[in-house]
Amino acid sequence: MSPSLPAVAQATPRGPFRRVVNPPRDFVAALKTAPNLPQPLRHEAPMGLLLFAFFGLIVGDGLFIYWLVHDFQGFGAVIQDRLALSFIIDATLTLGLLTAYFARTPPGRYRWPWFLALSLVGGLCFGVPFYWWLNKRAGAPAPVPAA
C-alpha cells in the first residue's frame, strides 16, 4: 500500500497535482504592496516606431490629399500613367503579401485585420510601424497560429 499524498498535492481527475489550499488574503495583499518586489516584465514598445508611423501618416497622406485636391484629373489619367499604376500595383501586392504573412504568423495579440485596416487608412508607411508598435505595446505573447 502506497503512502497517501499530503492534502495540498492530492491526485484529482484533472491532473496528478492540484492546489487545494489557497494562501491567506493577508499574505496576498502584503505581496502586492511590498516595496522591494520586482515589477513584472513588460514588453516596452519603441517610441521610434510610433513617431515613424505618425510621420508616415502625416507626410504620406498629406501628399495624397494635396494631390487629390489640386492635381486630380480623373481616374482615366491615373490609369494611363504607367508609373502611378506600377506604384499602385506594387503597394497592393505588398499589402496582400504582408496581410497573408500576418494571418499565418501573427506578431502579437492584434491579428491581421488590424494591419489591413491601418494600412488602408494610412498607407503602408503608417500601417506597418503602427501595427508593429501596437503588438509590442500590448505585451501579450503571440497567439499560436492556426494550422
MDAnalysis code that builds the backbone (N, CA, C; Angstrom):
import MDAnalysis as mda
import numpy as np

u = mda.Universe.empty(441, n_residues=147, atom_resindex=np.repeat(np.arange(147), 3), trajectory=True)
u.add_TopologyAttr("name", ["N", "CA", "C"] * 147)
u.add_TopologyAttr("resid", np.arange(1, 148))
u.add_TopologyAttr("resname", ["MET", "SER", "PRO", "SER", "LEU", "PRO", "ALA", "VAL", "ALA", "GLN", "ALA", "THR", "PRO", "ARG", "GLY", "PRO", "PHE", "ARG", "ARG", "VAL", "VAL", "ASN", "PRO", "PRO", "ARG", "ASP", "PHE", "VAL", "ALA", "ALA", "LEU", "LYS", "THR", "ALA", "PRO", "ASN", "LEU", "PRO", "GLN", "PRO", "LEU", "ARG", "HIS", "GLU", "ALA", "PRO", "MET", "GLY", "LEU", "LEU", "LEU", "PHE", "ALA", "PHE", "PHE", "GLY", "LEU", "ILE", "VAL", "GLY", "ASP", "GLY", "LEU", "PHE", "ILE", "TYR", "TRP", "LEU", "VAL", "HIS", "ASP", "PHE", "GLN", "GLY", "PHE", "GLY", "ALA", "VAL", "ILE", "GLN", "ASP", "ARG", "LEU", "ALA", "LEU", "SER", "PHE", "ILE", "ILE", "ASP", "ALA", "THR", "LEU", "THR", "LEU", "GLY", "LEU", "LEU", "THR", "ALA", "TYR", "PHE", "ALA", "ARG", "THR", "PRO", "PRO", "GLY", "ARG", "TYR", "ARG", "TRP", "PRO", "TRP", "PHE", "LEU", "ALA", "LEU", "SER", "LEU", "VAL", "GLY", "GLY", "LEU", "CYS", "PHE", "GLY", "VAL", "PRO", "PHE", "TYR", "TRP", "TRP", "LEU", "ASN", "LYS", "ARG", "ALA", "GLY", "ALA", "PRO", "ALA", "PRO", "VAL", "PRO", "ALA", "ALA"])
u.atoms.positions = np.array([
    [0.835, -1.167, 0.000],
    [0.000, 0.000, 0.000],
    [0.883, 1.235, 0.000],
    [0.611, 2.138, -0.929],
    [1.458, 3.327, -1.050],
    [0.987, 4.404, -0.076],
    [1.941, 5.188, 0.408],
    [1.547, 6.248, 1.339],
    [0.728, 7.309, 0.596],
    [-0.206, 7.920, 1.287],
    [-1.052, 8.937, 0.647],
    [-0.290, 10.254, 0.548],
    [-0.671, 11.016, -0.442],
    [-0.043, 12.316, -0.663],
    [-0.600, 13.326, 0.327],
    [0.168, 14.373, 0.639],
    [-0.387, 15.396, 1.536],
    [-1.606, 16.060, 0.908],
    [-2.379, 16.780, 1.693],
    [-3.633, 17.383, 1.232],
    [-3.417, 18.402, 0.123],
    [-2.270, 19.033, 0.077],
    [-2.007, 20.061, -0.924],
    [-1.793, 19.438, -2.297],
    [-1.325, 18.228, -2.373],
    [-0.973, 17.618, -3.652],
    [-1.720, 16.322, -3.901],
    [-2.988, 16.254, -3.592],
    [-3.762, 15.054, -3.835],
    [-4.043, 14.883, -5.330],
    [-4.073, 13.660, -5.789],
    [-4.396, 13.389, -7.186],
    [-5.867, 13.682, -7.419],
    [-6.165, 14.326, -8.561],
    [-7.540, 14.679, -8.907],
    [-7.813, 14.215, -10.326],
    [-9.085, 14.198, -10.739],
    [-9.384, 13.817, -12.117],
    [-8.788, 14.785, -13.144],
    [-8.517, 16.021, -12.746],
    [-7.964, 16.998, -13.683],
    [-6.457, 16.859, -13.874],
    [-5.791, 16.187, -13.033],
    [-4.355, 16.030, -13.165],
    [-3.776, 15.426, -11.911],
    [-2.486, 15.085, -11.928],
    [-1.901, 14.416, -10.771],
    [-1.792, 15.328, -9.556],
    [-1.575, 16.629, -9.736],
    [-1.428, 17.532, -8.608],
    [-2.320, 18.746, -8.828],
    [-3.065, 19.053, -7.837],
    [-3.914, 20.230, -7.895],
    [-3.831, 20.954, -6.571],
    [-3.668, 22.233, -6.638],
    [-3.536, 23.013, -5.428],
    [-4.897, 23.113, -4.749],
    [-4.959, 22.683, -3.485],
    [-6.216, 22.661, -2.764],
    [-6.322, 23.858, -1.827],
    [-5.218, 24.214, -1.212],
    [-5.220, 25.267, -0.198],
    [-4.833, 26.588, -0.849],
    [-5.634, 27.621, -0.661],
    [-5.312, 28.960, -1.145],
    [-4.553, 29.721, -0.069],
    [-3.635, 30.614, -0.471],
    [-2.929, 31.397, 0.553],
    [-3.885, 32.389, 1.205],
    [-3.600, 32.762, 2.434],
    [-4.478, 33.729, 3.110],
    [-4.485, 35.071, 2.381],
    [-5.588, 35.774, 2.478],
    [-5.718, 37.058, 1.769],
    [-4.720, 38.088, 2.291],
    [-4.394, 38.041, 3.569],
    [-3.428, 38.991, 4.124],
    [-2.064, 38.803, 3.475],
    [-1.687, 37.566, 3.219],
    [-0.397, 37.271, 2.595],
    [-0.361, 37.810, 1.158],
    [-1.436, 37.607, 0.408],
    [-1.503, 38.097, -0.966],
    [-1.474, 39.620, -0.984],
    [-2.217, 40.248, -0.091],
    [-2.223, 41.712, -0.028],
    [-0.843, 42.238, 0.344],
    [-0.137, 41.567, 1.254],
    [1.202, 42.005, 1.633],
    [2.170, 41.881, 0.465],
    [2.011, 40.831, -0.345],
    [2.882, 40.684, -1.506],
    [2.658, 41.793, -2.538],
    [1.400, 42.177, -2.707],
    [1.090, 43.204, -3.703],
    [1.617, 44.569, -3.294],
    [1.699, 44.840, -1.990],
    [2.131, 46.149, -1.528],
    [3.589, 46.180, -1.089],
    [4.306, 45.087, -1.186],
    [5.708, 45.066, -0.763],
    [6.533, 46.003, -1.650],
    [7.372, 46.862, -1.058],
    [8.072, 47.876, -1.850],
    [9.232, 47.340, -2.684],
    [9.868, 46.264, -2.290],
    [11.083, 45.817, -2.967],
    [10.880, 44.652, -3.922],
    [9.655, 44.316, -4.238],
    [9.418, 43.224, -5.171],
    [9.663, 43.699, -6.596],
    [10.274, 42.867, -7.427],
    [10.486, 43.289, -8.822],
    [9.157, 43.367, -9.557],
    [9.044, 44.367, -10.423],
    [7.839, 44.524, -11.229],
    [7.822, 43.467, -12.315],
    [6.650, 43.035, -12.761],
    [6.600, 42.044, -13.834],
    [7.203, 42.614, -15.113],
    [7.844, 41.738, -15.857],
    [8.482, 42.175, -17.099],
    [7.416, 42.561, -18.109],
    [7.594, 43.716, -18.734],
    [6.683, 44.171, -19.772],
    [7.484, 44.404, -21.032],
    [6.837, 44.177, -22.157],
    [7.469, 44.456, -23.435],
    [7.250, 45.925, -23.735],
    [8.302, 46.720, -23.645],
    [8.190, 48.139, -23.945],
    [8.323, 48.334, -25.443],
    [7.352, 48.988, -26.019],
    [7.375, 49.253, -27.459],
    [8.277, 50.455, -27.714],
    [9.129, 50.366, -28.725],
    [9.985, 51.506, -29.032],
    [9.157, 52.706, -29.492],
    [9.451, 53.856, -28.908],
    [8.706, 55.065, -29.252],
    [9.035, 55.514, -30.674],
    [10.190, 55.122, -31.194],
    [10.554, 55.487, -32.561],
    [9.573, 54.922, -33.584],
    [9.025, 53.748, -33.310],
    [8.031, 53.170, -34.218],
    [6.785, 54.039, -34.300],
    [6.355, 54.531, -33.148],
    [5.168, 55.379, -33.126],
    [5.435, 56.701, -33.850],
    [6.598, 57.282, -33.627],
    [6.948, 58.526, -34.316],
    [7.042, 58.318, -35.824],
    [7.653, 57.227, -36.236],
    [7.770, 56.935, -37.668],
    [6.394, 56.696, -38.285],
    [5.510, 56.028, -37.543],
    [4.162, 55.771, -38.054],
    [3.407, 57.078, -38.277],
    [3.483, 57.980, -37.321],
    [2.772, 59.240, -37.493],
    [3.425, 60.126, -38.538],
    [4.737, 60.034, -38.679],
    [5.410, 60.734, -39.778],
    [4.898, 60.208, -41.114],
    [4.793, 58.897, -41.246],
    [4.263, 58.303, -42.471],
    [2.818, 58.682, -42.715],
    [2.039, 58.803, -41.640],
    [0.642, 59.199, -41.788],
    [0.527, 60.645, -42.260],
    [1.289, 61.527, -41.644],
    [1.186, 62.951, -41.975],
    [1.771, 63.237, -43.350],
    [2.967, 62.730, -43.628],
    [3.619, 63.030, -44.905],
    [2.934, 62.275, -46.049],
    [2.768, 60.971, -45.899],
    [2.173, 60.173, -46.976],
    [0.750, 60.579, -47.298],
    [-0.081, 60.675, -46.280],
    [-1.471, 61.057, -46.522],
    [-1.595, 62.534, -46.864],
    [-0.691, 63.347, -46.334],
    [-0.708, 64.766, -46.685],
    [-0.425, 64.985, -48.159],
    [0.551, 64.271, -48.690],
    [0.846, 64.379, -50.124],
    [-0.317, 63.863, -50.965],
    [-0.926, 62.775, -50.520],
    [-2.058, 62.219, -51.260],
    [-3.240, 63.183, -51.270],
    [-3.552, 63.784, -50.134],
    [-4.681, 64.720, -50.071],
    [-4.381, 65.976, -50.887],
    [-3.129, 66.458, -50.831],
    [-2.761, 67.613, -51.646],
    [-2.954, 67.299, -53.134],
    [-2.489, 66.130, -53.557],
    [-2.654, 65.717, -54.957],
    [-4.134, 65.585, -55.313],
    [-4.908, 65.019, -54.395],
    [-6.337, 64.816, -54.648],
    [-7.078, 66.147, -54.811],
    [-6.704, 67.135, -54.020],
    [-7.382, 68.429, -54.069],
    [-6.919, 69.269, -55.261],
    [-5.610, 69.267, -55.555],
    [-5.069, 70.198, -56.547],
    [-4.808, 69.591, -57.923],
    [-4.385, 68.348, -58.003],
    [-3.910, 67.796, -59.269],
    [-4.743, 66.655, -59.831],
    [-5.746, 66.181, -59.131],
    [-6.522, 65.032, -59.594],
    [-7.361, 65.421, -60.813],
    [-7.209, 64.673, -61.898],
    [-7.915, 64.971, -63.144],
    [-8.798, 63.808, -63.585],
    [-9.087, 62.901, -62.713],
    [-9.949, 61.775, -63.031],
    [-9.176, 60.460, -63.040],
    [-9.927, 59.358, -63.027],
    [-9.299, 58.041, -62.994],
    [-8.673, 57.656, -64.331],
    [-9.147, 58.245, -65.415],
    [-8.562, 57.952, -66.720],
    [-7.105, 58.360, -66.784],
    [-6.777, 59.509, -66.203],
    [-5.385, 59.966, -66.174],
    [-4.527, 59.059, -65.301],
    [-5.101, 58.559, -64.213],
    [-4.341, 57.659, -63.333],
    [-4.067, 56.339, -64.041],
    [-5.054, 55.805, -64.742],
    [-4.889, 54.533, -65.446],
    [-3.863, 54.657, -66.574],
    [-3.780, 55.800, -67.214],
    [-2.835, 55.982, -68.320],
    [-1.427, 56.288, -67.843],
    [-1.264, 56.710, -66.593],
    [0.070, 56.991, -66.058],
    [0.683, 55.674, -65.581],
    [1.623, 55.156, -66.356],
    [2.189, 53.831, -66.048],
    [3.000, 53.818, -64.765],
    [3.671, 54.925, -64.460],
    [4.452, 54.990, -63.226],
    [3.525, 54.925, -62.002],
    [2.452, 55.700, -62.022],
    [1.496, 55.666, -60.917],
    [0.839, 54.297, -60.807],
    [0.512, 53.715, -61.951],
    [-0.108, 52.393, -61.952],
    [0.833, 51.332, -61.384],
    [2.119, 51.433, -61.699],
    [3.080, 50.463, -61.152],
    [3.211, 50.608, -59.641],
    [3.176, 51.845, -59.117],
    [3.227, 52.035, -57.671],
    [1.964, 51.510, -56.992],
    [0.823, 51.710, -57.615],
    [-0.426, 51.209, -57.047],
    [-0.418, 49.684, -56.991],
    [0.029, 49.051, -58.073],
    [0.090, 47.581, -58.107],
    [1.111, 47.067, -57.096],
    [2.260, 47.728, -57.008],
    [3.305, 47.328, -56.073],
    [2.801, 47.421, -54.628],
    [2.166, 48.527, -54.278],
    [1.659, 48.702, -52.914],
    [0.555, 47.694, -52.598],
    [-0.315, 47.414, -53.576],
    [-1.392, 46.456, -53.355],
    [-0.849, 45.037, -53.164],
    [0.127, 44.654, -53.973],
    [0.720, 43.321, -53.814],
    [1.478, 43.198, -52.493],
    [2.190, 44.249, -52.111],
    [2.899, 44.230, -50.833],
    [1.926, 44.138, -49.672],
    [0.832, 44.884, -49.744],
    [-0.190, 44.820, -48.705],
    [-0.788, 43.417, -48.620],
    [-1.078, 42.810, -49.750],
    [-1.613, 41.447, -49.745],
    [-0.631, 40.437, -49.185],
    [0.635, 40.569, -49.550],
    [1.663, 39.648, -49.059],
    [1.851, 39.776, -47.549],
    [1.937, 41.011, -47.054],
    [2.103, 41.209, -45.609],
    [0.861, 40.771, -44.832],
    [-0.311, 41.004, -45.391],
    [-1.537, 40.560, -44.722],
    [-1.585, 39.039, -44.625],
    [-1.206, 38.355, -45.693],
    [-1.167, 36.888, -45.664],
    [-0.131, 36.387, -44.661],
    [1.014, 37.063, -44.591],
    [2.051, 36.669, -43.637],
    [1.562, 36.851, -42.196],
    [0.940, 38.017, -41.904],
    [0.453, 38.258, -40.543],
    [-0.737, 37.367, -40.206],
    [-1.460, 36.898, -41.198],
    [-2.558, 35.967, -40.937],
    [-2.007, 34.607, -40.522],
    [-0.884, 34.200, -41.104],
    [-0.293, 32.899, -40.759],
    [0.555, 32.961, -39.494],
    [1.302, 34.034, -39.297],
    [2.163, 34.177, -38.123],
    [1.918, 35.540, -37.494],
    [0.910, 35.658, -36.643],
    [0.626, 36.957, -36.020],
    [1.735, 37.351, -35.052],
    [2.153, 38.614, -35.074],
    [3.251, 39.036, -34.205],
    [2.828, 39.311, -32.767],
    [1.550, 39.315, -32.473],
    [1.096, 39.601, -31.113],
    [-0.393, 39.391, -30.971],
    [-0.969, 40.119, -30.036],
    [-2.378, 39.941, -29.724],
    [-3.295, 40.445, -30.840],
    [-2.891, 41.506, -31.528],
    [-3.733, 42.069, -32.581],
    [-3.487, 41.324, -33.885],
    [-4.555, 40.833, -34.491],
    [-4.463, 39.969, -35.658],
    [-4.407, 40.771, -36.948],
    [-4.392, 40.100, -38.081],
    [-4.186, 40.706, -39.391],
    [-5.260, 41.699, -39.812],
    [-6.539, 41.589, -39.403],
    [-7.488, 42.622, -39.837],
    [-7.113, 44.027, -39.358],
    [-6.462, 44.103, -38.197],
    [-5.994, 45.399, -37.725],
    [-4.938, 45.965, -38.667],
    [-4.025, 45.115, -39.100],
    [-2.990, 45.572, -40.028],
    [-3.609, 46.039, -41.333],
    [-4.548, 45.285, -41.840],
    [-5.198, 45.644, -43.102],
    [-5.927, 46.981, -42.976],
    [-6.673, 47.173, -41.902],
    [-7.405, 48.423, -41.712],
    [-6.464, 49.614, -41.560],
    [-5.399, 49.442, -40.768],
    [-4.440, 50.538, -40.577],
    [-3.744, 50.900, -41.875],
    [-3.406, 49.906, -42.673],
    [-2.717, 50.171, -43.933],
    [-3.641, 50.792, -44.964],
    [-4.895, 50.404, -44.979],
    [-5.832, 51.022, -45.917],
    [-6.135, 52.466, -45.531],
    [-6.170, 52.750, -44.250],
    [-6.455, 54.108, -43.793],
    [-5.249, 55.018, -43.996],
    [-4.062, 54.551, -43.622],
    [-2.909, 55.441, -43.623],
    [-1.774, 55.045, -44.535],
    [-1.912, 53.992, -45.301],
    [-0.826, 53.560, -46.172],
    [0.130, 52.625, -45.448],
    [1.009, 52.006, -46.212],
    [1.953, 51.050, -45.627],
    [2.976, 51.721, -44.723],
    [3.346, 52.951, -45.029],
    [4.332, 53.668, -44.213],
    [3.771, 53.979, -42.828],
    [2.463, 54.009, -42.700],
    [1.820, 54.156, -41.396],
    [1.431, 52.800, -40.826],
    [0.870, 51.924, -41.645],
    [0.303, 50.670, -41.167],
    [1.318, 49.714, -40.582],
    [2.462, 49.556, -41.240],
    [3.467, 48.592, -40.763],
    [4.049, 49.004, -39.415],
    [4.602, 50.226, -39.247],
    [5.176, 50.542, -37.937],
    [4.139, 50.659, -36.822],
    [2.926, 51.142, -37.146],
    [1.926, 51.268, -36.097],
    [1.425, 49.900, -35.651],
    [1.250, 48.978, -36.578],
    [0.825, 47.613, -36.231],
    [1.908, 46.921, -35.401],
    [3.145, 47.134, -35.759],
    [4.259, 46.559, -35.005],
    [4.290, 47.143, -33.598],
    [4.154, 48.473, -33.502],
    [4.158, 49.132, -32.196],
    [2.975, 48.670, -31.357],
    [1.805, 48.522, -31.956],
    [0.605, 48.112, -31.251],
    [0.783, 46.729, -30.637],
    [1.400, 45.829, -31.373],
    [1.622, 44.480, -30.846],
    [2.726, 44.442, -29.808],
    [3.741, 45.271, -29.941],
    [4.800, 45.312, -28.925],
    [4.275, 45.941, -27.641],
    [3.411, 46.947, -27.776],
    [2.860, 47.640, -26.628],
    [1.927, 46.747, -25.828],
    [1.232, 45.871, -26.497],
    [0.245, 45.010, -25.837],
    [0.903, 44.117, -24.792],
    [2.137, 43.684, -25.016],
    [2.848, 42.882, -24.051],
    [2.387, 41.455, -23.938],
    [1.387, 41.090, -24.705],
    [0.891, 39.719, -24.652],
    [1.681, 38.857, -25.633],
    [1.929, 37.615, -25.289],
    [2.645, 36.761, -26.212],
    [1.829, 36.514, -27.482],
    [2.513, 36.226, -28.543],
    [1.844, 35.980, -29.824],
    [0.995, 34.718, -29.725],
    [-0.218, 34.763, -30.274],
    [-1.047, 33.564, -30.248],
    [-0.486, 32.503, -31.183],
    [-0.837, 31.267, -30.900],
    [-0.388, 30.169, -31.737],
    [-1.131, 30.244, -33.063],
    [-0.404, 30.280, -34.196],
    [-1.103, 30.383, -35.492],
    [-1.920, 29.145, -35.781],
    [-3.026, 29.379, -36.463],
    [-3.888, 28.256, -36.861],
    [-3.238, 27.467, -37.971],
    [-3.253, 26.164, -37.854],
    [-2.591, 25.326, -38.870],
    [-3.497, 25.013, -40.014],
])
